[in-house]
Amino acid sequence: MAAGDAGTNIQFYTKADGVNQGTAPTRAMVIASTGQVRFEDGSVSLPSISNSGDTDTGIFFPAANKLNLVTGGTSRIEVDDAGNVGIGGTPNVYTNYTSLTLNHATNGGILDLELNGTVTGELFVDSSGFHLYTPVSNHDIFFKGNDDGGGQFTALTLDMSDAGAAIFNGTLTIP
């Protein structure tokens, strides 16, 4: 590794053949005069930031204003310039929204909601559709809202101790 720069930055180079002859050096890292450390883009199989014992796990930069986290040579999380996050795939992009995309080729995505370390609710998709699920026995599912005065109310309760019986807090209108 060689260091040097004619300006105010320090640049680090590597040699493909490990010596100072033969192939041209490749810039690996720059320490700018501002203290900012800059890395080359890297790739999914060789992320630019990794540790010496696990070189296919780390961070790489697939394009301008994008960041990917990689494990085992596979991109797991991507963050784009709008703050959209894709887990298991590229994030969906919607105008005037920030998205979180959960993707798995076989089973879809799942979002676990925990209370004190216990999963008490799940949102997930699979080949049969979209699911809202409570894995805790007899935990009800509530649909809540705010009234005109800012007070919270329960509009609908699905009573899991009664096979999901629907309890509405008001008039049920069927058009």
Z-matrix of the N, CA and C atoms (Angstrom, degrees):
N
C 1 1.444
C 2 1.517 1 107.52
N 3 1.305 2 116.17 1 133.90
C 4 1.456 3 121.56 2 178.42
C 5 1.513 4 108.96 3 -118.94
N 6 1.323 5 117.69 4 148.06
C 7 1.459 6 121.57 5 178.51
C 8 1.509 7 108.74 6 -123.64
N 9 1.320 8 115.71 7 151.04
C 10 1.449 9 118.48 8 175.28
C 11 1.501 10 112.56 9 155.17
N 12 1.329 11 116.50 10 155.49
C 13 1.448 12 122.85 11 177.61
C 14 1.516 13 107.19 12 -167.20
N 15 1.313 14 116.12 13 144.02
C 16 1.457 15 120.02 14 178.98
C 17 1.519 16 111.30 15 -75.83
N 18 1.347 17 118.10 16 -19.37
C 19 1.459 18 122.65 17 -178.10
C 20 1.500 19 112.29 18 -100.89
N 21 1.316 20 115.92 19 -140.66
C 22 1.461 21 121.50 20 -175.27
C 23 1.520 22 113.31 21 -99.21
N 24 1.331 23 118.38 22 0.77
C 25 1.457 24 122.09 23 179.64
C 26 1.519 25 110.56 24 -99.06
N 27 1.318 26 116.56 25 154.66
C 28 1.461 27 122.24 26 171.52
C 29 1.516 28 106.39 27 -107.60
N 30 1.311 29 117.12 28 126.79
C 31 1.455 30 120.95 29 -179.32
C 32 1.513 31 108.90 30 -117.19
N 33 1.321 32 115.83 31 138.81
C 34 1.452 33 122.17 32 178.91
C 35 1.517 34 108.50 33 -110.99
N 36 1.327 35 116.14 34 134.46
C 37 1.457 36 121.71 35 -177.65
C 38 1.523 37 109.56 36 -121.88
N 39 1.308 38 115.38 37 153.44
C 40 1.458 39 120.47 38 173.14
C 41 1.517 40 108.07 39 -119.66
N 42 1.301 41 115.67 40 157.53
C 43 1.463 42 121.22 41 176.39
C 44 1.516 43 107.21 42 -114.55
N 45 1.330 44 116.18 43 129.80
C 46 1.457 45 120.49 44 -178.37
C 47 1.526 46 111.78 45 -60.62
N 48 1.345 47 116.63 46 -33.07
C 49 1.459 48 119.05 47 -178.50
C 50 1.531 49 112.80 48 -96.74
N 51 1.336 50 117.14 49 3.42
C 52 1.452 51 121.24 50 174.42
C 53 1.523 52 115.15 51 79.16
N 54 1.320 53 119.31 52 1.23
C 55 1.466 54 121.34 53 178.54
C 56 1.525 55 108.57 54 -131.79
N 57 1.323 56 116.98 55 171.27
C 58 1.457 57 121.95 56 -177.04
C 59 1.516 58 113.06 57 -87.21
N 60 1.293 59 118.23 58 36.39
C 61 1.459 60 121.34 59 175.32
C 62 1.522 61 108.21 60 -149.35
N 63 1.272 62 117.94 61 166.83
C 64 1.461 63 120.59 62 179.51
C 65 1.506 64 111.39 63 89.88
N 66 1.318 65 116.88 64 -118.22
C 67 1.462 66 120.98 65 -174.86
C 68 1.523 67 111.70 66 -69.01
N 69 1.328 68 115.15 67 154.56
C 70 1.461 69 120.88 68 178.88
C 71 1.528 70 109.68 69 -70.73
N 72 1.330 71 117.25 70 150.09
C 73 1.458 72 119.77 71 -179.61
C 74 1.528 73 111.55 72 -70.70
N 75 1.324 74 115.51 73 155.52
C 76 1.450 75 122.90 74 176.41
C 77 1.518 76 108.04 75 -115.72
N 78 1.343 77 116.60 76 128.86
C 79 1.459 78 119.25 77 178.62
C 80 1.521 79 108.80 78 -70.23
N 81 1.317 80 117.67 79 128.63
C 82 1.458 81 122.74 80 -177.62
C 83 1.526 82 112.30 81 -106.78
N 84 1.349 83 117.09 82 -32.31
C 85 1.457 84 119.60 83 -173.55
C 86 1.527 85 109.20 84 -162.58
N 87 1.322 86 115.89 85 149.07
C 88 1.461 87 122.15 86 176.21
C 89 1.527 88 107.74 87 -129.18
N 90 1.328 89 116.26 88 133.50
C 91 1.457 90 120.67 89 169.69
C 92 1.521 91 105.69 90 -107.16
N 93 1.336 92 116.34 91 109.80
C 94 1.459 93 121.58 92 -176.69
C 95 1.520 94 110.59 93 -76.22
N 96 1.331 95 116.09 94 162.40
C 97 1.461 96 120.94 95 179.81
C 98 1.524 97 111.33 96 -62.58
N 99 1.325 98 117.90 97 -20.59
C 100 1.472 99 122.44 98 177.24
C 101 1.519 100 112.28 99 -78.37
N 102 1.339 101 116.56 100 -9.52
C 103 1.457 102 121.40 101 -177.05
C 104 1.520 103 112.40 102 95.36
N 105 1.328 104 116.79 103 -6.75
C 106 1.464 105 120.95 104 178.41
C 107 1.526 106 109.45 105 -69.44
N 108 1.333 107 115.97 106 134.20
C 109 1.458 108 121.57 107 177.22
C 110 1.522 109 107.19 108 -100.69
N 111 1.329 110 117.36 109 126.32
C 112 1.463 111 122.16 110 -178.13
C 113 1.523 112 109.42 111 -117.16
N 114 1.325 113 114.60 112 133.51
C 115 1.457 114 121.44 113 -179.99
C 116 1.521 115 109.50 114 -113.46
N 117 1.306 116 116.57 115 158.12
C 118 1.455 117 120.60 116 171.57
C 119 1.530 118 108.15 117 -68.38
N 120 1.331 119 117.46 118 165.47
C 121 1.469 120 121.57 119 -172.86
C 122 1.521 121 113.75 120 -60.76
N 123 1.315 122 118.16 121 -41.43
C 124 1.457 123 121.15 122 -175.31
C 125 1.512 124 110.60 123 77.04
N 126 1.324 125 116.36 124 -168.95
C 127 1.466 126 121.80 125 179.56
C 128 1.517 127 108.56 126 -150.56
N 129 1.324 128 115.67 127 173.67
C 130 1.457 129 119.47 128 -179.67
C 131 1.533 130 111.06 129 -64.74
N 132 1.327 131 117.50 130 -32.91
C 133 1.465 132 119.95 131 -179.83
C 134 1.529 133 112.93 132 -86.37
N 135 1.331 134 116.96 133 -24.84
C 136 1.465 135 121.99 134 176.89
C 137 1.529 136 109.39 135 -136.07
N 138 1.342 137 116.85 136 77.48
C 139 1.459 138 119.26 137 -178.94
C 140 1.526 139 111.20 138 -61.57
N 141 1.337 140 116.01 139 147.37
C 142 1.464 141 119.91 140 -175.60
C 143 1.517 142 113.02 141 -68.89
N 144 1.307 143 118.69 142 -24.08
C 145 1.464 144 121.68 143 175.94
C 146 1.532 145 106.89 144 -118.96
N 147 1.319 146 116.58 145 114.52
C 148 1.464 147 122.30 146 178.91
C 149 1.518 148 108.32 147 -154.50
N 150 1.320 149 116.96 148 176.48
C 151 1.462 150 117.62 149 175.96
C 152 1.528 151 109.48 150 -104.14
N 153 1.306 152 116.71 151 165.07
C 154 1.463 153 120.81 152 -172.22
C 155 1.526 154 112.96 153 -68.77
N 156 1.317 155 118.78 154 -23.16
C 157 1.454 156 120.76 155 -177.85
C 158 1.520 157 114.23 156 -92.34
N 159 1.348 158 117.08 157 -5.46
C 160 1.463 159 120.16 158 -175.66
C 161 1.520 160 108.58 159 -151.30
N 162 1.310 161 116.65 160 74.89
C 163 1.462 162 121.41 161 -169.31
C 164 1.526 163 114.80 162 -75.58
N 165 1.343 164 119.51 163 -7.13
C 166 1.461 165 119.89 164 176.75
C 167 1.530 166 111.81 165 -104.26
N 168 1.339 167 116.23 166 19.65
C 169 1.456 168 122.88 167 176.36
C 170 1.519 169 108.04 168 -129.10
N 171 1.343 170 116.78 169 129.18
C 172 1.456 171 119.80 170 -179.97
C 173 1.510 172 112.58 171 160.64
N 174 1.341 173 115.77 172 -143.79
C 175 1.459 174 123.51 173 -176.49
C 176 1.519 175 108.55 174 -124.87
N 177 1.345 176 116.50 175 136.58
C 178 1.458 177 120.16 176 170.91
C 179 1.515 178 109.35 177 -138.74
N 180 1.322 179 116.53 178 167.66
C 181 1.455 180 124.15 179 -173.23
C 182 1.527 181 108.65 180 -120.42
N 183 1.359 182 118.69 181 93.83
C 184 1.462 183 121.61 182 -172.05
C 185 1.525 184 114.38 183 -70.43
N 186 1.330 185 117.85 184 -25.33
C 187 1.470 186 122.61 185 -179.49
C 188 1.523 187 107.55 186 -162.34
N 189 1.320 188 116.26 187 172.02
C 190 1.464 189 119.87 188 178.55
C 191 1.531 190 109.77 189 -56.31
N 192 1.312 191 116.06 190 134.78
C 193 1.463 192 123.27 191 175.86
C 194 1.528 193 114.22 192 63.56
N 195 1.331 194 117.46 193 28.33
C 196 1.456 195 121.76 194 175.16
C 197 1.520 196 109.39 195 -131.34
N 198 1.326 197 115.08 196 149.02
C 199 1.464 198 122.59 197 -179.12
C 200 1.520 199 107.86 198 -136.82
N 201 1.326 200 116.69 199 133.60
C 202 1.468 201 120.89 200 177.90
C 203 1.523 202 110.20 201 -124.47
N 204 1.328 203 115.79 202 139.15
C 205 1.453 204 122.23 203 170.94
C 206 1.518 205 107.51 204 -103.43
N 207 1.327 206 115.23 205 133.94
C 208 1.459 207 122.31 206 -170.84
C 209 1.521 208 109.35 207 -124.48
N 210 1.337 209 117.42 208 138.25
C 211 1.459 210 121.61 209 167.62
C 212 1.518 211 107.78 210 -131.26
N 213 1.302 212 116.62 211 136.47
C 214 1.453 213 121.67 212 177.99
C 215 1.520 214 114.23 213 58.45
N 216 1.331 215 117.96 214 30.24
C 217 1.459 216 121.29 215 179.27
C 218 1.518 217 114.04 216 76.27
N 219 1.340 218 117.87 217 14.95
C 220 1.462 219 122.51 218 178.75
C 221 1.520 220 109.14 219 -125.45
N 222 1.328 221 116.42 220 131.27
C 223 1.461 222 120.71 221 177.56
C 224 1.523 223 109.20 222 -67.18
N 225 1.323 224 116.72 223 125.42
C 226 1.469 225 121.33 224 -177.81
C 227 1.530 226 112.26 225 -107.27
N 228 1.343 227 116.87 226 -37.82
C 229 1.464 228 121.55 227 -178.23
C 230 1.519 229 108.61 228 -135.31
N 231 1.341 230 116.15 229 132.07
C 232 1.463 231 121.54 230 175.23
C 233 1.520 232 108.76 231 -124.28
N 234 1.331 233 116.29 232 133.80
C 235 1.455 234 122.52 233 175.87
C 236 1.523 235 107.21 234 -119.69
N 237 1.363 236 116.75 235 128.76
C 238 1.461 237 118.99 236 -179.50
C 239 1.524 238 110.80 237 -103.66
N 240 1.332 239 115.82 238 -178.61
C 241 1.466 240 121.56 239 -173.82
C 242 1.526 241 113.76 240 -69.07
N 243 1.326 242 119.23 241 -13.94
C 244 1.464 243 122.27 242 177.54
C 245 1.531 244 111.77 243 -96.48
N 246 1.338 245 117.28 244 0.98
C 247 1.452 246 120.86 245 -178.89
C 248 1.512 247 113.58 246 87.71
N 249 1.338 248 117.49 247 5.47
C 250 1.461 249 120.72 248 176.32
C 251 1.521 250 108.68 249 -70.33
N 252 1.326 251 116.43 250 140.53
C 253 1.459 252 122.02 251 -177.19
C 254 1.527 253 108.85 252 -122.48
N 255 1.320 254 115.70 253 129.13
C 256 1.454 255 121.22 254 174.12
C 257 1.512 256 109.63 255 -114.69
N 258 1.313 257 117.16 256 125.32
C 259 1.462 258 122.03 257 176.17
C 260 1.517 259 106.56 258 -109.95
N 261 1.313 260 116.73 259 116.00
C 262 1.455 261 121.23 260 -177.10
C 263 1.516 262 113.08 261 83.93
N 264 1.307 263 117.91 262 6.70
C 265 1.459 264 121.45 263 179.80
C 266 1.516 265 110.96 264 177.45
N 267 1.318 266 115.65 265 179.92
C 268 1.460 267 121.96 266 178.50
C 269 1.529 268 108.75 267 -72.78
N 270 1.346 269 117.99 268 138.15
C 271 1.465 270 118.78 269 -179.16
C 272 1.528 271 111.42 270 -68.41
N 273 1.332 272 115.36 271 147.64
C 274 1.459 273 120.49 272 171.19
C 275 1.519 274 108.41 273 -73.27
N 276 1.320 275 117.06 274 147.01
C 277 1.462 276 121.98 275 -179.05
C 278 1.520 277 108.25 276 -119.25
N 279 1.339 278 116.11 277 125.06
C 280 1.461 279 122.78 278 178.52
C 281 1.519 280 107.97 279 -125.80
N 282 1.320 281 117.39 280 140.46
C 283 1.459 282 121.83 281 178.08
C 284 1.529 283 109.56 282 -64.10
N 285 1.325 284 116.32 283 131.48
C 286 1.469 285 124.62 284 177.64
C 287 1.527 286 114.45 285 65.76
N 288 1.322 287 117.98 286 19.71
C 289 1.460 288 121.88 287 176.94
C 290 1.526 289 109.00 288 -136.42
N 291 1.322 290 116.14 289 154.67
C 292 1.454 291 122.58 290 169.47
C 293 1.522 292 106.05 291 -109.25
N 294 1.324 293 116.56 292 133.79
C 295 1.462 294 118.79 293 -173.86
C 296 1.517 295 112.53 294 -116.12
N 297 1.328 296 114.55 295 152.47
C 298 1.455 297 123.86 296 169.03
C 299 1.520 298 105.11 297 -119.98
N 300 1.319 299 117.04 298 116.31
C 301 1.451 300 122.25 299 -177.93
C 302 1.522 301 109.07 300 -109.59
N 303 1.327 302 117.14 301 123.86
C 304 1.457 303 122.74 302 175.20
C 305 1.516 304 106.99 303 -109.27
N 306 1.323 305 117.62 304 125.56
C 307 1.448 306 120.26 305 -174.06
C 308 1.521 307 110.78 306 -139.77
N 309 1.310 308 115.51 307 139.21
C 310 1.453 309 121.85 308 170.47
C 311 1.516 310 106.46 309 -145.63
N 312 1.310 311 117.26 310 134.44
C 313 1.462 312 121.53 311 -173.22
C 314 1.520 313 113.32 312 -60.42
N 315 1.322 314 118.40 313 -30.27
C 316 1.456 315 121.13 314 -176.17
C 317 1.521 316 112.86 315 -101.55
N 318 1.326 317 117.17 316 -50.71
C 319 1.460 318 121.00 317 -170.16
C 320 1.520 319 115.28 318 -107.81
N 321 1.328 320 119.57 319 2.52
C 322 1.451 321 120.35 320 -176.74
C 323 1.513 322 110.81 321 76.47
N 324 1.337 323 116.83 322 -160.44
C 325 1.457 324 121.80 323 -179.39
C 326 1.510 325 110.79 324 -110.43
N 327 1.325 326 116.01 325 157.28
C 328 1.468 327 121.27 326 177.24
C 329 1.518 328 108.03 327 -137.48
N 330 1.309 329 115.71 328 138.60
C 331 1.453 330 122.26 329 176.23
C 332 1.523 331 106.84 330 -119.05
N 333 1.330 332 116.94 331 112.11
C 334 1.461 333 122.34 332 178.00
C 335 1.522 334 108.79 333 -89.43
N 336 1.319 335 116.31 334 135.14
C 337 1.460 336 122.79 335 176.30
C 338 1.519 337 107.14 336 -113.81
N 339 1.339 338 116.10 337 121.69
C 340 1.465 339 120.95 338 -174.18
C 341 1.523 340 111.76 339 -112.54
N 342 1.322 341 114.98 340 150.48
C 343 1.451 342 123.20 341 171.05
C 344 1.522 343 106.79 342 -126.96
N 345 1.325 344 117.00 343 113.24
C 346 1.465 345 122.38 344 -178.68
C 347 1.526 346 112.65 345 54.35
N 348 1.335 347 116.73 346 41.38
C 349 1.452 348 121.51 347 175.54
C 350 1.516 349 115.50 348 85.38
N 351 1.339 350 118.37 349 0.25
C 352 1.460 351 121.99 350 179.07
C 353 1.523 352 109.24 351 -110.99
N 354 1.333 353 116.95 352 128.43
C 355 1.457 354 120.56 353 176.98
C 356 1.521 355 107.85 354 -68.70
N 357 1.337 356 115.92 355 117.94
C 358 1.466 357 120.51 356 -179.21
C 359 1.526 358 112.29 357 -113.63
N 360 1.324 359 117.04 358 -10.17
C 361 1.458 360 120.37 359 177.85
C 362 1.507 361 110.62 360 -156.54
N 363 1.327 362 115.92 361 151.18
C 364 1.460 363 121.28 362 178.69
C 365 1.523 364 109.91 363 -140.93
N 366 1.314 365 115.24 364 142.33
C 367 1.453 366 123.25 365 167.50
C 368 1.518 367 105.26 366 -116.54
N 369 1.334 368 117.41 367 128.19
C 370 1.455 369 118.19 368 179.00
C 371 1.515 370 111.23 369 -156.14
N 372 1.321 371 115.08 370 163.58
C 373 1.458 372 122.16 371 174.55
C 374 1.516 373 108.43 372 -126.28
N 375 1.312 374 114.94 373 147.25
C 376 1.456 375 121.29 374 171.25
C 377 1.529 376 107.46 375 -145.57
N 378 1.292 377 118.02 376 -169.07
C 379 1.462 378 120.82 377 -174.96
C 380 1.534 379 112.79 378 -64.60
N 381 1.332 380 117.56 379 -17.15
C 382 1.470 381 119.37 380 179.99
C 383 1.521 382 113.12 381 -93.04
N 384 1.348 383 118.29 382 -12.33
C 385 1.461 384 119.63 383 177.32
C 386 1.510 385 114.13 384 140.24
N 387 1.344 386 115.07 385 -159.82
C 388 1.470 387 124.23 386 -178.57
C 389 1.528 388 108.99 387 -94.91
N 390 1.343 389 116.94 388 138.30
C 391 1.462 390 121.32 389 -175.92
C 392 1.529 391 111.06 390 -129.74
N 393 1.317 392 115.13 391 138.32
C 394 1.454 393 123.94 392 167.65
C 395 1.520 394 103.93 393 -116.79
N 396 1.336 395 117.46 394 119.98
C 397 1.462 396 120.74 395 -166.81
C 398 1.519 397 110.06 396 -137.93
N 399 1.320 398 116.12 397 139.35
C 400 1.457 399 121.58 398 170.45
C 401 1.528 400 108.17 399 -115.95
N 402 1.330 401 118.18 400 111.44
C 403 1.462 402 120.77 401 -176.85
C 404 1.534 403 114.10 402 -78.39
N 405 1.328 404 117.19 403 -6.06
C 406 1.464 405 120.49 404 -179.29
C 407 1.523 406 108.52 405 -89.05
N 408 1.319 407 117.23 406 129.50
C 409 1.461 408 123.23 407 -177.58
C 410 1.528 409 111.88 408 -55.67
N 411 1.318 410 116.09 409 129.41
C 412 1.465 411 124.73 410 175.94
C 413 1.525 412 115.08 411 64.69
N 414 1.329 413 118.81 412 16.21
C 415 1.460 414 120.78 413 172.64
C 416 1.515 415 108.20 414 -82.06
N 417 1.324 416 116.14 415 124.71
C 418 1.459 417 121.33 416 -178.01
C 419 1.528 418 110.61 417 -78.45
N 420 1.332 419 115.41 418 162.73
C 421 1.458 420 122.78 419 174.98
C 422 1.525 421 107.20 420 -111.82
N 423 1.326 422 116.63 421 127.07
C 424 1.458 423 122.38 422 -175.81
C 425 1.523 424 110.32 423 -114.47
N 426 1.319 425 116.20 424 140.80
C 427 1.461 426 123.22 425 171.33
C 428 1.522 427 105.95 426 -112.84
N 429 1.324 428 116.28 427 115.40
C 430 1.465 429 121.16 428 -173.25
C 431 1.524 430 110.67 429 -118.00
N 432 1.330 431 114.48 430 160.30
C 433 1.458 432 121.53 431 177.25
C 434 1.514 433 110.21 432 -153.48
N 435 1.330 434 116.13 433 -175.68
C 436 1.462 435 122.55 434 177.74
C 437 1.519 436 109.05 435 -118.22
N 438 1.334 437 115.95 436 138.52
C 439 1.461 438 119.30 437 177.03
C 440 1.527 439 109.50 438 -84.72
N 441 1.326 440 116.78 439 -178.65
C 442 1.468 441 121.16 440 -177.58
C 443 1.517 442 113.38 441 -61.17
N 444 1.324 443 117.16 442 -26.18
C 445 1.459 444 121.03 443 -179.67
C 446 1.520 445 113.67 444 -88.66
N 447 1.331 446 117.98 445 2.76
C 448 1.454 447 121.44 446 179.03
C 449 1.518 448 113.98 447 88.98
N 450 1.342 449 116.64 448 2.24
C 451 1.458 450 119.83 449 178.86
C 452 1.523 451 111.82 450 -83.28
N 453 1.317 452 116.27 451 144.28
C 454 1.461 453 121.16 452 -179.57
C 455 1.522 454 110.41 453 -85.68
N 456 1.335 455 116.36 454 141.01
C 457 1.455 456 120.58 455 176.56
C 458 1.525 457 109.49 456 -140.63
N 459 1.319 458 115.87 457 158.00
C 460 1.453 459 121.89 458 175.85
C 461 1.520 460 107.93 459 -96.40
N 462 1.327 461 117.23 460 117.63
C 463 1.460 462 122.07 461 -179.23
C 464 1.517 463 111.63 462 -84.45
N 465 1.333 464 116.36 463 -34.64
C 466 1.459 465 121.18 464 -176.16
C 467 1.520 466 108.96 465 -150.14
N 468 1.319 467 115.92 466 137.07
C 469 1.456 468 122.26 467 173.28
C 470 1.517 469 107.77 468 -122.19
N 471 1.328 470 116.59 469 130.72
C 472 1.458 471 121.68 470 170.92
C 473 1.525 472 106.18 471 -100.11
N 474 1.312 473 116.18 472 111.22
C 475 1.463 474 123.09 473 -173.79
C 476 1.528 475 109.25 474 -84.09
N 477 1.318 476 117.32 475 103.81
C 478 1.461 477 122.12 476 -176.22
C 479 1.529 478 112.34 477 -73.92
N 480 1.353 479 118.18 478 -18.53
C 481 1.462 480 119.36 479 175.83
C 482 1.527 481 110.79 480 -77.86
N 483 1.354 482 115.72 481 -10.36
C 484 1.466 483 121.43 482 179.57
C 485 1.529 484 109.53 483 -123.16
N 486 1.333 485 116.94 484 44.17
C 487 1.473 486 123.85 485 176.63
C 488 1.526 487 112.86 486 55.20
N 489 1.346 488 117.15 487 33.12
C 490 1.460 489 120.28 488 175.96
C 491 1.510 490 114.78 489 82.14
N 492 1.342 491 117.23 490 22.87
C 493 1.466 492 120.28 491 178.37
C 494 1.523 493 109.50 492 -56.63
N 495 1.343 494 116.54 493 135.30
C 496 1.464 495 122.00 494 -177.96
C 497 1.520 496 110.08 495 -89.15
N 498 1.341 497 115.85 496 127.28
C 499 1.459 498 122.09 497 177.67
C 500 1.519 499 107.26 498 -117.99
N 501 1.334 500 116.56 499 110.99
C 502 1.462 501 121.28 500 -178.92
C 503 1.516 502 109.83 501 -93.29
N 504 1.322 503 116.44 502 141.77
C 505 1.454 504 122.28 503 178.48
C 506 1.526 505 108.91 504 -98.22
N 507 1.293 506 116.97 505 65.32
C 508 1.463 507 120.21 506 -178.45
C 509 1.513 508 109.62 507 147.87
N 510 1.290 509 114.44 508 -165.88
C 511 1.458 510 120.93 509 -176.90
C 512 1.497 511 111.06 510 -77.97
N 513 1.307 512 115.46 511 135.82
C 514 1.457 513 121.63 512 175.51
C 515 1.526 514 107.28 513 -99.99
N 516 1.327 515 115.76 514 118.94
C 517 1.461 516 120.53 515 -178.59
C 518 1.507 517 108.73 516 -109.83
N 519 1.323 518 115.80 517 126.44
C 520 1.467 519 121.05 518 177.03
C 521 1.524 520 106.95 519 -114.98
N 522 1.336 521 118.28 520 115.34
C 523 1.469 522 120.53 521 -177.18
C 524 1.512 523 112.30 522 -68.90
